[in-house]
């Protein structure tokens, strides 16, 4: 996901859990993950994301680049 050319945040469509572990590499101002009305902010770093069980929505902040693998 990239949002490098804009000053506004982008909100994704709801993401359905797929039951696998994810590795997230985040550069820039970060992303905000919203699960059941609880927000988690992920700033520049590397994250190991566990197996999801609930639908989530991502807010991609300005000037960021992230990779989920």
PQR file with spaces between the fields and no chain letter, atoms N, CA, C, O and H, PARSE charges and radii, in Angstrom:
ATOM       1  N    UNK     1       0.840   -1.165    0.000 -0.4000 1.5000
ATOM       2  CA   UNK     1       0.000    0.000    0.000 -0.0000 2.0000
ATOM       3  C    UNK     1       0.886    1.229    0.000  0.5500 1.7000
ATOM       4  O    UNK     1       1.892    1.283    0.707 -0.5500 1.4000
ATOM       5  N    UNK     2       0.514    2.195   -0.781 -0.4000 1.5000
ATOM       6  CA   UNK     2       1.253    3.447   -0.802 -0.0000 2.0000
ATOM       7  C    UNK     2       0.284    4.613   -0.761  0.5500 1.7000
ATOM       8  O    UNK     2      -0.832    4.541   -1.277 -0.5500 1.4000
ATOM       9  H    UNK     2      -0.303    2.151   -1.355  0.4000 1.0000
ATOM      10  N    UNK     3       0.734    5.683   -0.137 -0.4000 1.5000
ATOM      11  CA   UNK     3      -0.022    6.931   -0.107 -0.0000 2.0000
ATOM      12  C    UNK     3       1.012    8.058   -0.040  0.5500 1.7000
ATOM      13  O    UNK     3       0.948    8.917    0.840 -0.5500 1.4000
ATOM      14  H    UNK     3       1.640    5.741    0.282  0.4000 1.0000
ATOM      15  N    UNK     4       1.957    8.048   -0.972 -0.4000 1.5000
ATOM      16  CA   UNK     4       3.072    8.984   -0.917 -0.0000 2.0000
ATOM      17  C    UNK     4       2.786   10.322   -1.570  0.5500 1.7000
ATOM      18  O    UNK     4       3.468   11.302   -1.269 -0.5500 1.4000
ATOM      19  H    UNK     4       2.008    7.351   -1.687  0.4000 1.0000
ATOM      20  N    UNK     5       1.805   10.397   -2.452 -0.4000 1.5000
ATOM      21  CA   UNK     5       1.624   11.614   -3.237 -0.0000 2.0000
ATOM      22  C    UNK     5       0.480   12.501   -2.755  0.5500 1.7000
ATOM      23  O    UNK     5       0.110   13.444   -3.454 -0.5500 1.4000
ATOM      24  H    UNK     5       1.251    9.601   -2.696  0.4000 1.0000
ATOM      25  N    UNK     6      -0.079   12.235   -1.608 -0.4000 1.5000
ATOM      26  CA   UNK     6      -1.222   13.020   -1.148 -0.0000 2.0000
ATOM      27  C    UNK     6      -1.043   13.446    0.305  0.5500 1.7000
ATOM      28  O    UNK     6      -0.257   12.845    1.037 -0.5500 1.4000
ATOM      29  H    UNK     6       0.221   11.469   -1.040  0.4000 1.0000
ATOM      30  N    UNK     7      -1.756   14.459    0.714 -0.4000 1.5000
ATOM      31  CA   UNK     7      -1.708   14.923    2.099 -0.0000 2.0000
ATOM      32  C    UNK     7      -2.894   14.398    2.901  0.5500 1.7000
ATOM      33  O    UNK     7      -3.021   14.701    4.088 -0.5500 1.4000
ATOM      34  H    UNK     7      -2.394   14.947    0.119  0.4000 1.0000
ATOM      35  N    UNK     8      -3.771   13.607    2.258 -0.4000 1.5000
ATOM      36  CA   UNK     8      -4.957   13.093    2.932 -0.0000 2.0000
ATOM      37  C    UNK     8      -4.803   11.605    3.231  0.5500 1.7000
ATOM      38  O    UNK     8      -4.091   10.890    2.528 -0.5500 1.4000
ATOM      39  H    UNK     8      -3.668   13.362    1.294  0.4000 1.0000
ATOM      40  N    UNK     9      -5.474   11.155    4.275 -0.4000 1.5000
ATOM      41  CA   UNK     9      -5.505    9.733    4.596 -0.0000 2.0000
ATOM      42  C    UNK     9      -6.448    9.013    3.641  0.5500 1.7000
ATOM      43  O    UNK     9      -7.380    9.614    3.107 -0.5500 1.4000
ATOM      44  H    UNK     9      -6.053   11.736    4.846  0.4000 1.0000
ATOM      45  N    UNK    10      -6.203    7.721    3.427 -0.4000 1.5000
ATOM      46  CA   UNK    10      -7.100    6.881    2.640 -0.0000 2.0000
ATOM      47  C    UNK    10      -7.590    5.756    3.534  0.5500 1.7000
ATOM      48  O    UNK    10      -6.812    5.165    4.282 -0.5500 1.4000
ATOM      49  H    UNK    10      -5.446    7.232    3.860  0.4000 1.0000
ATOM      50  N    UNK    11      -8.883    5.460    3.456 -0.4000 1.5000
ATOM      51  CA   UNK    11      -9.456    4.374    4.240 -0.0000 2.0000
ATOM      52  C    UNK    11      -9.806    3.235    3.286  0.5500 1.7000
ATOM      53  O    UNK    11     -10.457    3.447    2.263 -0.5500 1.4000
ATOM      54  H    UNK    11      -9.515    5.940    2.848  0.4000 1.0000
ATOM      55  N    UNK    12      -9.366    2.023    3.632 -0.4000 1.5000
ATOM      56  CA   UNK    12      -9.609    0.864    2.776 -0.0000 2.0000
ATOM      57  C    UNK    12     -11.003    0.289    2.997  0.5500 1.7000
ATOM      58  O    UNK    12     -11.671    0.606    3.981 -0.5500 1.4000
ATOM      59  H    UNK    12      -8.837    1.850    4.463  0.4000 1.0000
ATOM      60  N    UNK    13     -11.424   -0.550    2.077 -0.4000 1.5000
ATOM      61  CA   UNK    13     -12.638   -1.336    2.280 -0.0000 2.0000
ATOM      62  C    UNK    13     -12.364   -2.320    3.411  0.5500 1.7000
ATOM      63  O    UNK    13     -11.203   -2.610    3.700 -0.5500 1.4000
ATOM      64  H    UNK    13     -10.881   -0.808    1.278  0.4000 1.0000
ATOM      65  N    UNK    14     -13.397   -2.835    4.053 -0.4000 1.5000
ATOM      66  CA   UNK    14     -13.169   -3.808    5.119 -0.0000 2.0000
ATOM      67  C    UNK    14     -12.360   -4.997    4.603  0.5500 1.7000
ATOM      68  O    UNK    14     -12.600   -5.498    3.504 -0.5500 1.4000
ATOM      69  H    UNK    14     -14.340   -2.600    3.819  0.4000 1.0000
ATOM      70  N    UNK    15     -11.403   -5.436    5.410 -0.4000 1.5000
ATOM      71  CA   UNK    15     -10.555   -6.570    5.049 -0.0000 2.0000
ATOM      72  C    UNK    15     -10.995   -7.774    5.866  0.5500 1.7000
ATOM      73  O    UNK    15     -11.069   -7.709    7.093 -0.5500 1.4000
ATOM      74  H    UNK    15     -11.208   -5.029    6.302  0.4000 1.0000
ATOM      75  N    UNK    16     -11.283   -8.864    5.186 -0.4000 1.5000
ATOM      76  CA   UNK    16     -11.762  -10.077    5.833 -0.0000 2.0000
ATOM      77  C    UNK    16     -10.556  -10.922    6.242  0.5500 1.7000
ATOM      78  O    UNK    16      -9.627  -11.080    5.450 -0.5500 1.4000
ATOM      79  H    UNK    16     -11.223   -8.917    4.189  0.4000 1.0000
ATOM      80  N    UNK    17     -10.548  -11.473    7.467 -0.4000 1.5000
ATOM      81  CA   UNK    17      -9.409  -12.276    7.906 -0.0000 2.0000
ATOM      82  C    UNK    17      -9.246  -13.535    7.054  0.5500 1.7000
ATOM      83  O    UNK    17     -10.229  -14.140    6.624 -0.5500 1.4000
ATOM      84  H    UNK    17     -11.303  -11.344    8.111  0.4000 1.0000
ATOM      85  N    UNK    18      -7.982  -13.921    6.816 -0.4000 1.5000
ATOM      86  CA   UNK    18      -7.724  -15.110    6.004 -0.0000 2.0000
ATOM      87  C    UNK    18      -7.026  -16.225    6.791  0.5500 1.7000
ATOM      88  O    UNK    18      -6.721  -17.275    6.226 -0.5500 1.4000
ATOM      89  H    UNK    18      -7.184  -13.429    7.165  0.4000 1.0000
ATOM      90  N    UNK    19      -6.769  -16.011    8.088 -0.4000 1.5000
ATOM      91  CA   UNK    19      -6.233  -17.068    8.926 -0.0000 2.0000
ATOM      92  C    UNK    19      -4.746  -17.333    8.787  0.5500 1.7000
ATOM      93  O    UNK    19      -4.275  -18.384    9.223 -0.5500 1.4000
ATOM      94  H    UNK    19      -7.017  -15.157    8.547  0.4000 1.0000
ATOM      95  N    UNK    20      -3.985  -16.412    8.189 -0.4000 1.5000
ATOM      96  CA   UNK    20      -2.540  -16.600    8.074 -0.0000 2.0000
ATOM      97  C    UNK    20      -1.811  -15.475    8.801  0.5500 1.7000
ATOM      98  O    UNK    20      -2.365  -14.395    9.011 -0.5500 1.4000
ATOM      99  H    UNK    20      -4.367  -15.558    7.835  0.4000 1.0000
ATOM     100  N    UNK    21      -0.566  -15.739    9.182 -0.4000 1.5000
ATOM     101  CA   UNK    21       0.257  -14.713    9.812 -0.0000 2.0000
ATOM     102  C    UNK    21       0.773  -13.765    8.738  0.5500 1.7000
ATOM     103  O    UNK    21       1.064  -14.190    7.621 -0.5500 1.4000
ATOM     104  H    UNK    21      -0.116  -16.616    9.012  0.4000 1.0000
ATOM     105  N    UNK    22       0.886  -12.494    9.068 -0.4000 1.5000
ATOM     106  CA   UNK    22       1.367  -11.472    8.140 -0.0000 2.0000
ATOM     107  C    UNK    22       2.573  -10.768    8.745  0.5500 1.7000
ATOM     108  O    UNK    22       2.646  -10.584    9.960 -0.5500 1.4000
ATOM     109  H    UNK    22       0.650  -12.149    9.976  0.4000 1.0000
ATOM     110  N    UNK    23       3.498  -10.382    7.915 -0.4000 1.5000
ATOM     111  CA   UNK    23       4.618   -9.545    8.305 -0.0000 2.0000
ATOM     112  C    UNK    23       4.383   -8.200    7.633  0.5500 1.7000
ATOM     113  O    UNK    23       4.243   -8.137    6.412 -0.5500 1.4000
ATOM     114  H    UNK    23       3.439  -10.532    6.928  0.4000 1.0000
ATOM     115  N    UNK    24       4.337   -7.118    8.415 -0.4000 1.5000
ATOM     116  CA   UNK    24       4.066   -5.783    7.873 -0.0000 2.0000
ATOM     117  C    UNK    24       5.310   -4.920    8.006  0.5500 1.7000
ATOM     118  O    UNK    24       5.863   -4.780    9.097 -0.5500 1.4000
ATOM     119  H    UNK    24       4.451   -7.168    9.407  0.4000 1.0000
ATOM     120  N    UNK    25       5.745   -4.347    6.902 -0.4000 1.5000
ATOM     121  CA   UNK    25       6.859   -3.398    6.880 -0.0000 2.0000
ATOM     122  C    UNK    25       6.258   -2.032    6.602  0.5500 1.7000
ATOM     123  O    UNK    25       5.654   -1.826    5.549 -0.5500 1.4000
ATOM     124  H    UNK    25       5.296   -4.461    6.016  0.4000 1.0000
ATOM     125  N    UNK    26       6.413   -1.100    7.525 -0.4000 1.5000
ATOM     126  CA   UNK    26       5.784    0.212    7.407 -0.0000 2.0000
ATOM     127  C    UNK    26       6.860    1.291    7.406  0.5500 1.7000
ATOM     128  O    UNK    26       7.713    1.326    8.293 -0.5500 1.4000
ATOM     129  H    UNK    26       6.903   -1.267    8.381  0.4000 1.0000
ATOM     130  N    UNK    27       6.818    2.175    6.402 -0.4000 1.5000
ATOM     131  CA   UNK    27       7.721    3.327    6.320 -0.0000 2.0000
ATOM     132  C    UNK    27       6.871    4.585    6.252  0.5500 1.7000
ATOM     133  O    UNK    27       5.830    4.594    5.595 -0.5500 1.4000
ATOM     134  H    UNK    27       6.125    2.147    5.681  0.4000 1.0000
ATOM     135  N    UNK    28       7.300    5.642    6.920 -0.4000 1.5000
ATOM     136  CA   UNK    28       6.582    6.905    6.852 -0.0000 2.0000
ATOM     137  C    UNK    28       5.729    7.139    8.082  0.5500 1.7000
ATOM     138  O    UNK    28       6.037    6.652    9.170 -0.5500 1.4000
ATOM     139  H    UNK    28       8.146    5.635    7.453  0.4000 1.0000
ATOM     140  N    UNK    29       4.641    7.898    7.898 -0.4000 1.5000
ATOM     141  CA   UNK    29       3.814    8.300    9.037 -0.0000 2.0000
ATOM     142  C    UNK    29       2.990    7.163    9.621  0.5500 1.7000
ATOM     143  O    UNK    29       2.570    7.256   10.774 -0.5500 1.4000
ATOM     144  H    UNK    29       4.390    8.294    7.015  0.4000 1.0000
ATOM     145  N    UNK    30       2.742    6.090    8.869 -0.4000 1.5000
ATOM     146  CA   UNK    30       2.113    4.907    9.413 -0.0000 2.0000
ATOM     147  C    UNK    30       0.721    4.616    8.913  0.5500 1.7000
ATOM     148  O    UNK    30       0.198    5.278    8.016 -0.5500 1.4000
ATOM     149  H    UNK    30       3.084    6.014    7.932  0.4000 1.0000
ATOM     150  N    UNK    31       0.129    3.590    9.531 -0.4000 1.5000
ATOM     151  CA   UNK    31      -1.233    3.179    9.238 -0.0000 2.0000
ATOM     152  C    UNK    31      -1.986    3.030   10.556  0.5500 1.7000
ATOM     153  O    UNK    31      -1.385    2.810   11.608 -0.5500 1.4000
ATOM     154  H    UNK    31       0.553    3.052   10.259  0.4000 1.0000
ATOM     155  N    UNK    32      -3.303    3.153   10.485 -0.4000 1.5000
ATOM     156  CA   UNK    32      -4.144    2.935   11.657 -0.0000 2.0000
ATOM     157  C    UNK    32      -5.049    1.755   11.336  0.5500 1.7000
ATOM     158  O    UNK    32      -5.755    1.754   10.327 -0.5500 1.4000
ATOM     159  H    UNK    32      -3.791    3.332    9.631  0.4000 1.0000
ATOM     160  N    UNK    33      -5.021    0.755   12.202 -0.4000 1.5000
ATOM     161  CA   UNK    33      -5.848   -0.434   12.038 -0.0000 2.0000
ATOM     162  C    UNK    33      -7.040   -0.307   12.982  0.5500 1.7000
ATOM     163  O    UNK    33      -6.864   -0.048   14.173 -0.5500 1.4000
ATOM     164  H    UNK    33      -4.448    0.756   13.022  0.4000 1.0000
ATOM     165  N    UNK    34      -8.241   -0.486   12.462 -0.4000 1.5000
ATOM     166  CA   UNK    34      -9.454   -0.400   13.271 -0.0000 2.0000
ATOM     167  C    UNK    34     -10.142   -1.761   13.266  0.5500 1.7000
ATOM     168  O    UNK    34     -10.592   -2.245   12.228 -0.5500 1.4000
ATOM     169  H    UNK    34      -8.384   -0.697   11.495  0.4000 1.0000
ATOM     170  N    UNK    35     -10.214   -2.375   14.471 -0.4000 1.5000
ATOM     171  CA   UNK    35     -10.891   -3.656   14.639 -0.0000 2.0000
ATOM     172  C    UNK    35     -11.909   -3.486   15.762  0.5500 1.7000
ATOM     173  O    UNK    35     -11.545   -3.153   16.889 -0.5500 1.4000
ATOM     174  H    UNK    35      -9.848   -1.981   15.314  0.4000 1.0000
ATOM     175  N    UNK    36     -13.165   -3.712   15.460 -0.4000 1.5000
ATOM     176  CA   UNK    36     -14.249   -3.587   16.452 -0.0000 2.0000
ATOM     177  C    UNK    36     -14.176   -2.265   17.214  0.5500 1.7000
ATOM     178  O    UNK    36     -14.244   -2.255   18.444 -0.5500 1.4000
ATOM     179  H    UNK    36     -13.461   -3.983   14.544  0.4000 1.0000
ATOM     180  N    UNK    37     -14.038   -1.148   16.493 -0.4000 1.5000
ATOM     181  CA   UNK    37     -13.985    0.204   17.064 -0.0000 2.0000
ATOM     182  C    UNK    37     -12.801    0.443   17.997  0.5500 1.7000
ATOM     183  O    UNK    37     -12.840    1.364   18.813 -0.5500 1.4000
ATOM     184  H    UNK    37     -13.982   -1.155   15.495  0.4000 1.0000
ATOM     185  N    UNK    38     -11.750   -0.370   17.890 -0.4000 1.5000
ATOM     186  CA   UNK    38     -10.510   -0.165   18.625 -0.0000 2.0000
ATOM     187  C    UNK    38      -9.420    0.135   17.610  0.5500 1.7000
ATOM     188  O    UNK    38      -9.233   -0.619   16.655 -0.5500 1.4000
ATOM     189  H    UNK    38     -11.719   -1.118   17.227  0.4000 1.0000
ATOM     190  N    UNK    39      -8.692    1.243   17.814 -0.4000 1.5000
ATOM     191  CA   UNK    39      -7.663    1.658   16.868 -0.0000 2.0000
ATOM     192  C    UNK    39      -6.271    1.314   17.374  0.5500 1.7000
ATOM     193  O    UNK    39      -5.964    1.459   18.557 -0.5500 1.4000
ATOM     194  H    UNK    39      -8.844    1.855   18.590  0.4000 1.0000
ATOM     195  N    UNK    40      -5.435    0.852   16.444 -0.4000 1.5000
ATOM     196  CA   UNK    40      -4.035    0.575   16.705 -0.0000 2.0000
ATOM     197  C    UNK    40      -3.221    1.335   15.667  0.5500 1.7000
ATOM     198  O    UNK    40      -3.435    1.151   14.469 -0.5500 1.4000
ATOM     199  H    UNK    40      -5.685    0.734   15.483  0.4000 1.0000
ATOM     200  N    UNK    41      -2.292    2.184   16.098 -0.4000 1.5000
ATOM     201  CA   UNK    41      -1.466    2.933   15.151 -0.0000 2.0000
ATOM     202  C    UNK    41      -0.128    2.221   14.991  0.5500 1.7000
ATOM     203  O    UNK    41       0.543    1.905   15.974 -0.5500 1.4000
ATOM     204  H    UNK    41      -2.119    2.334   17.072  0.4000 1.0000
ATOM     205  N    UNK    42       0.246    1.978   13.753 -0.4000 1.5000
ATOM     206  CA   UNK    42       1.514    1.336   13.421 -0.0000 2.0000
ATOM     207  C    UNK    42       2.384    2.366   12.707  0.5500 1.7000
ATOM     208  O    UNK    42       2.102    2.734   11.566 -0.5500 1.4000
ATOM     209  H    UNK    42      -0.299    2.235   12.954  0.4000 1.0000
ATOM     210  N    UNK    43       3.437    2.830   13.372 -0.4000 1.5000
ATOM     211  CA   UNK    43       4.356    3.796   12.769 -0.0000 2.0000
ATOM     212  C    UNK    43       5.504    3.045   12.107  0.5500 1.7000
ATOM     213  O    UNK    43       5.482    1.816   12.057 -0.5500 1.4000
ATOM     214  H    UNK    43       3.666    2.531   14.299  0.4000 1.0000
ATOM     215  N    UNK    44       6.500    3.752   11.601 -0.4000 1.5000
ATOM     216  CA   UNK    44       7.609    3.123   10.887 -0.0000 2.0000
ATOM     217  C    UNK    44       8.263    2.031   11.721  0.5500 1.7000
ATOM     218  O    UNK    44       8.858    2.298   12.765 -0.5500 1.4000
ATOM     219  H    UNK    44       6.518    4.751   11.641  0.4000 1.0000
ATOM     220  N    UNK    45       8.143    0.798   11.241 -0.4000 1.5000
ATOM     221  CA   UNK    45       8.728   -0.344   11.936 -0.0000 2.0000
ATOM     222  C    UNK    45       8.383   -1.624   11.178  0.5500 1.7000
ATOM     223  O    UNK    45       7.835   -1.583   10.076 -0.5500 1.4000
ATOM     224  H    UNK    45       7.660    0.581   10.393  0.4000 1.0000
ATOM     225  N    UNK    46       8.710   -2.746   11.784 -0.4000 1.5000
ATOM     226  CA   UNK    46       8.353   -4.065   11.267 -0.0000 2.0000
ATOM     227  C    UNK    46       7.424   -4.709   12.291  0.5500 1.7000
ATOM     228  O    UNK    46       7.716   -4.712   13.487 -0.5500 1.4000
ATOM     229  H    UNK    46       9.155   -2.779   12.679  0.4000 1.0000
ATOM     230  N    UNK    47       6.304   -5.255   11.817 -0.4000 1.5000
ATOM     231  CA   UNK    47       5.307   -5.843   12.703 -0.0000 2.0000
ATOM     232  C    UNK    47       5.005   -7.272   12.287  0.5500 1.7000
ATOM     233  O    UNK    47       4.891   -7.564   11.097 -0.5500 1.4000
ATOM     234  H    UNK    47       6.067   -5.252   10.846  0.4000 1.0000
ATOM     235  N    UNK    48       4.875   -8.167   13.264 -0.4000 1.5000
ATOM     236  CA   UNK    48       4.380   -9.515   13.020 -0.0000 2.0000
ATOM     237  C    UNK    48       2.919   -9.512   13.434  0.5500 1.7000
ATOM     238  O    UNK    48       2.596   -9.331   14.608 -0.5500 1.4000
ATOM     239  H    UNK    48       4.967   -7.930   14.231  0.4000 1.0000
ATOM     240  N    UNK    49       2.041   -9.713   12.466 -0.4000 1.5000
ATOM     241  CA   UNK    49       0.600   -9.653   12.721 -0.0000 2.0000
ATOM     242  C    UNK    49       0.068  -11.074   12.851  0.5500 1.7000
ATOM     243  O    UNK    49       0.298  -11.904   11.972 -0.5500 1.4000
ATOM     244  H    UNK    49       2.304   -9.861   11.512  0.4000 1.0000
ATOM     245  N    UNK    50      -0.629  -11.357   13.919 -0.4000 1.5000
ATOM     246  CA   UNK    50      -1.166  -12.694   14.165 -0.0000 2.0000
ATOM     247  C    UNK    50      -2.328  -13.028   13.250  0.5500 1.7000
ATOM     248  O    UNK    50      -2.703  -12.239   12.383 -0.5500 1.4000
ATOM     249  H    UNK    50      -0.816  -10.682   14.634  0.4000 1.0000
ATOM     250  N    UNK    51      -2.886  -14.200   13.454 -0.4000 1.5000
ATOM     251  CA   UNK    51      -4.018  -14.643   12.659 -0.0000 2.0000
ATOM     252  C    UNK    51      -5.257  -13.846   13.038  0.5500 1.7000
ATOM     253  O    UNK    51      -5.692  -13.863   14.189 -0.5500 1.4000
ATOM     254  H    UNK    51      -2.582  -14.841   14.159  0.4000 1.0000
ATOM     255  N    UNK    52      -5.812  -13.157   12.066 -0.4000 1.5000
ATOM     256  CA   UNK    52      -6.990  -12.339   12.328 -0.0000 2.0000
ATOM     257  C    UNK    52      -8.256  -13.175   12.418  0.5500 1.7000
ATOM     258  O    UNK    52      -8.407  -14.176   11.719 -0.5500 1.4000
ATOM     259  H    UNK    52      -5.458  -13.144   11.131  0.4000 1.0000
ATOM     260  N    UNK    53      -9.158  -12.751   13.284 -0.4000 1.5000
ATOM     261  CA   UNK    53     -10.445  -13.434   13.414 -0.0000 2.0000
ATOM     262  C    UNK    53     -11.615  -12.492   13.153  0.5500 1.7000
ATOM     263  O    UNK    53     -12.757  -12.938   13.050 -0.5500 1.4000
ATOM     264  H    UNK    53      -9.036  -11.937   13.852  0.4000 1.0000
ATOM     265  N    UNK    54     -11.339  -11.190   13.045 -0.4000 1.5000
ATOM     266  CA   UNK    54     -12.390  -10.199   12.828 -0.0000 2.0000
ATOM     267  C    UNK    54     -12.054   -9.341   11.612  0.5500 1.7000
ATOM     268  O    UNK    54     -10.888   -9.176   11.253 -0.5500 1.4000
ATOM     269  H    UNK    54     -10.411  -10.828   13.128  0.4000 1.0000
ATOM     270  N    UNK    55     -13.095   -8.802   10.989 -0.4000 1.5000
ATOM     271  CA   UNK    55     -12.911   -7.876    9.871 -0.0000 2.0000
ATOM     272  C    UNK    55     -12.238   -6.614   10.383  0.5500 1.7000
ATOM     273  O    UNK    55     -12.534   -6.149   11.483 -0.5500 1.4000
ATOM     274  H    UNK    55     -14.042   -8.936   11.280  0.4000 1.0000
ATOM     275  N    UNK    56     -11.322   -6.054    9.577 -0.4000 1.5000
ATOM     276  CA   UNK    56     -10.641   -4.830    9.980 -0.0000 2.0000
ATOM     277  C    UNK    56     -10.647   -3.828    8.840  0.5500 1.7000
ATOM     278  O    UNK    56     -10.844   -4.184    7.678 -0.5500 1.4000
ATOM     279  H    UNK    56     -11.081   -6.432    8.684  0.4000 1.0000
ATOM     280  N    UNK    57     -10.429   -2.573    9.192 -0.4000 1.5000
ATOM     281  CA   UNK    57     -10.345   -1.479    8.224 -0.0000 2.0000
ATOM     282  C    UNK    57      -9.023   -0.767    8.478  0.5500 1.7000
ATOM     283  O    UNK    57      -8.646   -0.532    9.626 -0.5500 1.4000
ATOM     284  H    UNK    57     -10.269   -2.284   10.136  0.4000 1.0000
ATOM     285  N    UNK    58      -8.324   -0.425    7.404 -0.4000 1.5000
ATOM     286  CA   UNK    58      -7.050    0.282    7.513 -0.0000 2.0000
ATOM     287  C    UNK    58      -7.216    1.730    7.082  0.5500 1.7000
ATOM     288  O    UNK    58      -7.896    2.019    6.097 -0.5500 1.4000
ATOM     289  H    UNK    58      -8.631   -0.616    6.471  0.4000 1.0000
ATOM     290  N    UNK    59      -6.597    2.633    7.817 -0.4000 1.5000
ATOM     291  CA   UNK    59      -6.487    4.028    7.398 -0.0000 2.0000
ATOM     292  C    UNK    59      -5.021    4.250    7.057  0.5500 1.7000
ATOM     293  O    UNK    59      -4.154    4.191    7.929 -0.5500 1.4000
ATOM     294  H    UNK    59      -6.044    2.399    8.617  0.4000 1.0000
ATOM     295  N    UNK    60      -4.755    4.502    5.793 -0.4000 1.5000
ATOM     296  CA   UNK    60      -3.390    4.700    5.313 -0.0000 2.0000
ATOM     297  C    UNK    60      -3.081    6.188    5.407  0.5500 1.7000
ATOM     298  O    UNK    60      -3.665    6.996    4.685 -0.5500 1.4000
ATOM     299  H    UNK    60      -5.460    4.550    5.085  0.4000 1.0000
ATOM     300  N    UNK    61      -2.165    6.543    6.296 -0.4000 1.5000
ATOM     301  CA   UNK    61      -1.846    7.951    6.516 -0.0000 2.0000
ATOM     302  C    UNK    61      -1.006    8.512    5.375  0.5500 1.7000
ATOM     303  O    UNK    61      -0.435    7.748    4.597 -0.5500 1.4000
ATOM     304  H    UNK    61      -1.692    5.886    6.883  0.4000 1.0000
ATOM     305  N    UNK    62      -0.921    9.841    5.263 -0.4000 1.5000
ATOM     306  CA   UNK    62      -0.142   10.457    4.177 -0.0000 2.0000
ATOM     307  C    UNK    62       1.346   10.106    4.273  0.5500 1.7000
ATOM     308  O    UNK    62       1.880    9.855    5.354 -0.5500 1.4000
ATOM     309  H    UNK    62      -1.384   10.462    5.895  0.4000 1.0000
ATOM     310  N    UNK    63       1.984   10.098    3.125 -0.4000 1.5000
ATOM     311  CA   UNK    63       3.431    9.872    2.982 -0.0000 2.0000
ATOM     312  C    UNK    63       3.876    8.559    3.612  0.5500 1.7000
ATOM     313  O    UNK    63       4.773    8.547    4.454 -0.5500 1.4000
ATOM     314  H    UNK    63       1.551   10.302    2.247  0.4000 1.0000
ATOM     315  N    UNK    64       3.261    7.470    3.214 -0.4000 1.5000
ATOM     316  CA   UNK    64       3.639    6.160    3.742 -0.0000 2.0000
ATOM     317  C    UNK    64       3.796    5.141    2.639  0.5500 1.7000
ATOM     318  O    UNK    64       3.250    5.283    1.545 -0.5500 1.4000
ATOM     319  H    UNK    64       2.532    7.480    2.530  0.4000 1.0000
ATOM     320  N    UNK    65       4.542    4.128    2.949 -0.4000 1.5000
ATOM     321  CA   UNK    65       4.668    2.968    2.093 -0.0000 2.0000
ATOM     322  C    UNK    65       4.678    1.768    3.031  0.5500 1.7000
ATOM     323  O    UNK    65       5.436    1.747    4.001 -0.5500 1.4000
ATOM     324  H    UNK    65       4.986    4.012    3.838  0.4000 1.0000
ATOM     325  N    UNK    66       3.842    0.767    2.750 -0.4000 1.5000
ATOM     326  CA   UNK    66       3.818   -0.419    3.591 -0.0000 2.0000
ATOM     327  C    UNK    66       3.662   -1.655    2.719  0.5500 1.7000
ATOM     328  O    UNK    66       3.060   -1.617    1.646 -0.5500 1.4000
ATOM     329  H    UNK    66       3.227    0.784    1.962  0.4000 1.0000
ATOM     330  N    UNK    67       4.219   -2.741    3.211 -0.4000 1.5000
ATOM     331  CA   UNK    67       4.161   -4.018    2.516 -0.0000 2.0000
ATOM     332  C    UNK    67       3.706   -5.068    3.509  0.5500 1.7000
ATOM     333  O    UNK    67       4.256   -5.175    4.606 -0.5500 1.4000
ATOM     334  H    UNK    67       4.708   -2.772    4.083  0.4000 1.0000
ATOM     335  N    UNK    68       2.703   -5.844    3.128 -0.4000 1.5000
ATOM     336  CA   UNK    68       2.253   -6.973    3.937 -0.0000 2.0000
ATOM     337  C    UNK    68       2.631   -8.237    3.192  0.5500 1.7000
ATOM     338  O    UNK    68       2.365   -8.362    1.997 -0.5500 1.4000
ATOM     339  H    UNK    68       2.256   -5.758    2.238  0.4000 1.0000
ATOM     340  N    UNK    69       3.248   -9.168    3.890 -0.4000 1.5000
ATOM     341  CA   UNK    69       3.712  -10.374    3.212 -0.0000 2.0000
ATOM     342  C    UNK    69       3.351  -11.591    4.028  0.5500 1.7000
ATOM     343  O    UNK    69       3.656  -12.715    3.628 -0.5500 1.4000
ATOM     344  H    UNK    69       3.464   -9.066    4.861  0.4000 1.0000
